[in-house]
Amino acid sequence: MKRKFRRPGLQEKWQHVVNSLERIIPAYELGSNRIALFADTQMRIRAVNFAVRKEEIILDLGSGPGVMAREVERAGGRPLLLDVSRRMLSVSPYPGKVQASFEHLPFRDEVFNGIVCGFALRDSRDLTDALQEIRRVLRREGRFGFCDLGKPTSRVKMLAIAVYLRLFAPLVGLLSAGWVGLKFGSIFDTYMLVLDNDQLQRLLSRFFREVKMTKLQMGGAIIVECSGT
């Protein structure tokens, strides 16, 4: 029996993940930092340093409460936060906010020199459509820097990371935010649906001339620098 093709992205799981993220807003930064083994801040900084130039308006995709925006500001950029969740945007201290999905960015073509995304690209409903929109609003020689969970091509490594996320993420959430922190378990749900690192690099190469992927933690974390058409 021929296996049915599934477009990359959360698809029908998307709303479940959005709802879970909204429940963990008070512990979002603390829990994420612990689950990432305290590597998330440096990963964000590296992605931001690639994409941001001083005084430029930088689109922060999947901004959440503004953790990535803080690094954009420190690098001299002016963050414009975009998130599908009104609740996430409401707790951010930054004035520039837009509620929208990755697949329908409400901007004209080629308006941004730099775009960043911190641990959120995997939460696209449809990853191909999201990348097409990112490419559309980014200038021809613009820069897109993001960091996220990675999925190693090695099955052994992939399963090891899956077990870690399945067991450890909810436990960290519980310790960080009480029972509601168990919603951090949705990280495992998204991990199982993402492309592996090689597949992701091939997909990105359809939209960008240069794609540099740095793999950390056995390939379970990635920093990606995309530029050019």
C-alpha positions as a LaTeX table, in Angstrom:
\begin{tabular}{lrrr}
\hline
Residue & $x$ (\AA) & $y$ (\AA) & $z$ (\AA) \\
\hline
Met1 & 0.00 & 0.00 & 0.00 \\
Lys2 & 1.42 & 3.37 & $-1.02$ \\
Arg3 & 2.12 & 5.71 & 1.89 \\
Lys4 & 0.16 & 8.96 & 1.77 \\
Phe5 & 2.31 & 12.08 & 1.33 \\
Arg6 & 2.16 & 14.52 & 4.24 \\
Arg7 & 3.18 & 18.13 & 3.76 \\
Pro8 & 5.75 & 19.30 & 6.34 \\
Gly9 & 4.32 & 21.26 & 9.23 \\
Leu10 & 1.95 & 20.63 & 12.11 \\
Gln11 & $-1.12$ & 20.53 & 9.86 \\
Glu12 & $-4.06$ & 19.20 & 11.92 \\
Lys13 & $-1.98$ & 19.29 & 15.15 \\
Trp14 & $-1.39$ & 23.03 & 14.83 \\
Gln15 & $-4.24$ & 24.32 & 17.02 \\
His16 & $-3.45$ & 21.81 & 19.77 \\
Val17 & 0.14 & 23.09 & 19.95 \\
Val18 & $-0.94$ & 26.76 & 19.92 \\
Asn19 & $-3.35$ & 26.09 & 22.79 \\
Ser20 & $-0.62$ & 24.30 & 24.75 \\
Leu21 & 1.82 & 27.18 & 24.29 \\
Glu22 & $-0.73$ & 29.69 & 25.55 \\
Arg23 & $-1.18$ & 27.68 & 28.73 \\
Ile24 & 2.52 & 27.83 & 29.62 \\
Ile25 & 3.11 & 31.55 & 29.07 \\
Pro26 & 4.15 & 32.26 & 32.71 \\
Ala27 & 6.88 & 29.60 & 32.55 \\
Tyr28 & 7.71 & 29.88 & 28.85 \\
Glu29 & 11.24 & 31.28 & 29.14 \\
Leu30 & 12.31 & 29.36 & 32.25 \\
Gly31 & 11.00 & 26.02 & 31.03 \\
Ser32 & 12.39 & 26.44 & 27.52 \\
Asn33 & 15.80 & 27.34 & 28.92 \\
Arg34 & 15.96 & 24.21 & 31.06 \\
Ile35 & 14.71 & 21.87 & 28.34 \\
Ala36 & 17.36 & 23.26 & 25.98 \\
Leu37 & 20.01 & 22.48 & 28.64 \\
Phe38 & 20.65 & 26.22 & 28.98 \\
Ala39 & 21.89 & 26.52 & 25.40 \\
Asp40 & 18.92 & 28.46 & 24.03 \\
Thr41 & 20.19 & 31.96 & 24.83 \\
Gln42 & 23.47 & 31.49 & 22.94 \\
Met43 & 21.59 & 29.90 & 20.05 \\
Arg44 & 19.29 & 32.91 & 19.83 \\
Ile45 & 22.25 & 35.29 & 19.96 \\
Arg46 & 24.00 & 33.52 & 17.08 \\
Ala47 & 20.90 & 33.59 & 14.89 \\
Val48 & 20.31 & 37.26 & 15.72 \\
Asn49 & 23.92 & 38.27 & 15.08 \\
Phe50 & 23.64 & 36.82 & 11.60 \\
Ala51 & 20.34 & 38.46 & 10.65 \\
Val52 & 20.38 & 41.81 & 12.46 \\
Arg53 & 22.00 & 45.07 & 11.41 \\
Lys54 & 21.79 & 48.21 & 13.55 \\
Glu55 & 18.69 & 50.38 & 13.21 \\
Glu56 & 16.93 & 47.95 & 10.85 \\
Ile57 & 13.39 & 46.78 & 11.54 \\
Ile58 & 13.66 & 43.05 & 12.13 \\
Leu59 & 10.67 & 40.75 & 11.84 \\
Asp60 & 10.56 & 38.33 & 14.78 \\
Leu61 & 8.46 & 35.34 & 13.72 \\
Gly62 & 6.69 & 33.34 & 16.41 \\
Ser63 & 7.86 & 35.95 & 18.88 \\
Gly64 & 5.99 & 34.62 & 21.88 \\
Pro65 & 6.42 & 36.97 & 24.86 \\
Gly66 & 9.49 & 38.62 & 23.34 \\
Val67 & 12.50 & 36.49 & 24.29 \\
Met68 & 14.07 & 36.68 & 20.82 \\
Ala69 & 13.12 & 40.36 & 20.49 \\
Arg70 & 15.26 & 41.14 & 23.51 \\
Glu71 & 18.33 & 39.83 & 21.70 \\
Val72 & 17.37 & 41.74 & 18.54 \\
Glu73 & 17.24 & 44.94 & 20.56 \\
Arg74 & 20.59 & 44.22 & 22.21 \\
Ala75 & 22.11 & 43.76 & 18.75 \\
Gly76 & 20.87 & 47.20 & 17.72 \\
Gly77 & 17.83 & 46.15 & 15.68 \\
Arg78 & 14.23 & 47.26 & 16.09 \\
Pro79 & 12.06 & 44.17 & 16.63 \\
Leu80 & 8.62 & 43.81 & 15.08 \\
Leu81 & 6.93 & 40.93 & 16.85 \\
Leu82 & 4.63 & 38.56 & 14.99 \\
Asp83 & 2.72 & 35.73 & 16.62 \\
Val84 & $-0.56$ & 33.95 & 15.94 \\
Ser85 & $-1.39$ & 34.10 & 19.66 \\
Arg86 & $-2.91$ & 37.30 & 20.99 \\
Arg87 & $-2.17$ & 36.08 & 24.53 \\
Met88 & 1.53 & 35.74 & 23.78 \\
Leu89 & 1.69 & 39.22 & 22.29 \\
Ser90 & $-0.25$ & 40.73 & 25.19 \\
Val91 & 2.49 & 39.90 & 27.71 \\
Ser92 & 5.30 & 41.32 & 25.58 \\
Pro93 & 6.69 & 44.75 & 26.56 \\
Tyr94 & 7.51 & 45.68 & 22.95 \\
Pro95 & 5.22 & 48.15 & 21.13 \\
Gly96 & 5.52 & 46.73 & 17.61 \\
Lys97 & 3.24 & 43.69 & 17.43 \\
Val98 & 1.31 & 41.93 & 14.68 \\
Gln99 & $-1.06$ & 39.00 & 15.12 \\
Ala100 & $-0.76$ & 36.72 & 12.09 \\
Ser101 & 0.28 & 33.24 & 11.01 \\
Phe102 & 3.52 & 32.36 & 9.24 \\
Glu103 & 1.57 & 31.27 & 6.18 \\
His104 & $-0.15$ & 34.64 & 5.71 \\
Leu105 & 2.27 & 37.46 & 6.51 \\
Pro106 & 0.48 & 40.83 & 6.22 \\
Phe107 & 3.34 & 42.70 & 4.56 \\
Arg108 & 4.23 & 43.79 & 1.06 \\
Asp109 & 6.92 & 42.02 & $-0.94$ \\
Glu110 & 10.62 & 42.46 & $-0.07$ \\
Val111 & 10.11 & 44.79 & 2.89 \\
Phe112 & 12.55 & 43.31 & 5.47 \\
Asn113 & 16.35 & 43.11 & 5.40 \\
Gly114 & 16.37 & 40.73 & 8.35 \\
Ile115 & 14.02 & 38.10 & 9.80 \\
Val116 & 14.60 & 35.97 & 12.89 \\
Cys117 & 12.76 & 33.09 & 14.49 \\
Gly118 & 13.51 & 31.45 & 17.83 \\
Phe119 & 12.29 & 27.90 & 18.41 \\
Ala120 & 9.08 & 28.49 & 16.50 \\
Leu121 & 9.53 & 27.65 & 12.81 \\
Arg122 & 8.68 & 24.01 & 13.54 \\
Asp123 & 5.27 & 25.22 & 14.74 \\
Ser124 & 4.23 & 26.28 & 11.23 \\
Arg125 & 0.92 & 24.83 & 10.16 \\
Asp126 & 2.41 & 24.31 & 6.68 \\
Leu127 & 6.19 & 24.73 & 6.55 \\
Thr128 & 6.47 & 25.06 & 2.77 \\
Asp129 & 3.87 & 27.83 & 2.67 \\
Ala130 & 5.55 & 29.55 & 5.61 \\
Leu131 & 8.96 & 29.54 & 3.90 \\
Gln132 & 7.41 & 30.87 & 0.71 \\
Glu133 & 5.96 & 33.78 & 2.67 \\
Ile134 & 9.24 & 34.43 & 4.48 \\
Arg135 & 11.06 & 34.51 & 1.16 \\
Arg136 & 8.41 & 36.85 & $-0.28$ \\
Val137 & 8.69 & 39.53 & 2.43 \\
Leu138 & 12.49 & 39.30 & 2.67 \\
Arg139 & 14.57 & 41.45 & 0.34 \\
Arg140 & 16.59 & 39.73 & $-2.36$ \\
Glu141 & 19.83 & 39.91 & $-0.39$ \\
Gly142 & 18.12 & 39.71 & 2.98 \\
Arg143 & 19.03 & 37.46 & 5.91 \\
Phe144 & 16.89 & 34.90 & 7.73 \\
Gly145 & 18.38 & 33.50 & 10.92 \\
Phe146 & 16.66 & 31.00 & 13.15 \\
Cys147 & 17.29 & 28.41 & 15.82 \\
Asp148 & 15.13 & 25.44 & 16.67 \\
Leu149 & 14.92 & 21.82 & 17.65 \\
Gly150 & 16.72 & 19.59 & 15.21 \\
Lys151 & 16.07 & 16.01 & 14.20 \\
Pro152 & 19.18 & 13.98 & 13.39 \\
Thr153 & 19.18 & 11.79 & 10.32 \\
Ser154 & 20.66 & 8.99 & 12.43 \\
Arg155 & 17.77 & 6.89 & 13.74 \\
Val156 & 19.62 & 6.09 & 16.97 \\
Lys157 & 20.24 & 9.75 & 17.76 \\
Met158 & 16.71 & 10.69 & 16.71 \\
Leu159 & 15.20 & 8.13 & 19.08 \\
Ala160 & 17.49 & 9.18 & 21.93 \\
Ile161 & 16.35 & 12.81 & 21.61 \\
Ala162 & 12.72 & 11.72 & 21.26 \\
Val163 & 12.94 & 9.81 & 24.55 \\
Tyr164 & 14.54 & 12.84 & 26.21 \\
Leu165 & 11.76 & 15.16 & 25.05 \\
Arg166 & 9.00 & 12.67 & 25.82 \\
Leu167 & 10.11 & 12.16 & 29.42 \\
Phe168 & 12.12 & 15.24 & 30.40 \\
Ala169 & 10.13 & 18.13 & 28.85 \\
Pro170 & 6.92 & 17.49 & 30.86 \\
Leu171 & 8.96 & 16.96 & 34.04 \\
Val172 & 10.76 & 20.28 & 33.59 \\
Gly173 & 7.42 & 21.93 & 32.91 \\
Leu174 & 5.96 & 20.44 & 36.07 \\
Leu175 & 8.85 & 21.73 & 38.17 \\
Ser176 & 8.74 & 25.17 & 36.50 \\
Ala177 & 5.01 & 25.86 & 36.48 \\
Gly178 & 3.12 & 23.17 & 38.36 \\
Trp179 & 0.57 & 20.94 & 36.67 \\
Val180 & 0.01 & 23.31 & 33.76 \\
Gly181 & 3.69 & 22.87 & 32.92 \\
Leu182 & 2.90 & 19.39 & 31.67 \\
Lys183 & 1.81 & 21.19 & 28.49 \\
Phe184 & 5.52 & 21.41 & 27.66 \\
Gly185 & 4.96 & 17.85 & 26.50 \\
Ser186 & 3.71 & 19.34 & 23.22 \\
Ile187 & 7.40 & 19.83 & 22.30 \\
Phe188 & 7.58 & 16.08 & 21.77 \\
Asp189 & 4.50 & 16.25 & 19.54 \\
Thr190 & 6.13 & 18.85 & 17.31 \\
Tyr191 & 9.46 & 17.01 & 17.28 \\
Met192 & 7.88 & 13.88 & 15.87 \\
Leu193 & 6.39 & 15.87 & 12.99 \\
Val194 & 9.43 & 17.91 & 11.92 \\
Leu195 & 11.65 & 17.09 & 8.97 \\
Asp196 & 15.05 & 15.66 & 9.78 \\
Asn197 & 17.97 & 18.07 & 9.46 \\
Asp198 & 18.96 & 16.94 & 5.97 \\
Gln199 & 15.39 & 17.17 & 4.69 \\
Leu200 & 15.01 & 20.63 & 6.21 \\
Gln201 & 18.22 & 21.85 & 4.59 \\
Arg202 & 17.04 & 20.63 & 1.19 \\
Leu203 & 13.70 & 22.39 & 1.63 \\
Leu204 & 15.37 & 25.63 & 2.70 \\
Ser205 & 17.65 & 25.44 & $-0.35$ \\
Arg206 & 14.60 & 25.74 & $-2.57$ \\
Phe207 & 14.08 & 29.27 & $-1.26$ \\
Phe208 & 17.58 & 30.55 & $-0.39$ \\
Arg209 & 20.86 & 30.56 & $-2.29$ \\
Glu210 & 22.95 & 29.97 & 0.83 \\
Val211 & 21.88 & 27.81 & 3.76 \\
Lys212 & 24.32 & 27.17 & 6.62 \\
Met213 & 23.15 & 24.82 & 9.36 \\
Thr214 & 25.06 & 24.41 & 12.62 \\
Lys215 & 24.09 & 21.29 & 14.57 \\
Leu216 & 24.39 & 21.05 & 18.35 \\
Gln217 & 23.49 & 18.42 & 20.96 \\
Met218 & 23.81 & 15.42 & 18.62 \\
Gly219 & 21.81 & 17.32 & 16.01 \\
Gly220 & 18.91 & 17.85 & 18.39 \\
Ala221 & 19.37 & 21.62 & 18.18 \\
Ile222 & 20.15 & 23.70 & 15.11 \\
Ile223 & 21.13 & 27.25 & 14.18 \\
Val224 & 20.42 & 28.12 & 10.56 \\
Glu225 & 21.61 & 31.09 & 8.48 \\
Cys226 & 19.80 & 31.67 & 5.18 \\
Ser227 & 20.57 & 34.38 & 2.66 \\
Gly228 & 20.08 & 35.42 & $-0.95$ \\
Thr229 & 17.76 & 34.26 & $-3.68$ \\
\hline
\end{tabular}
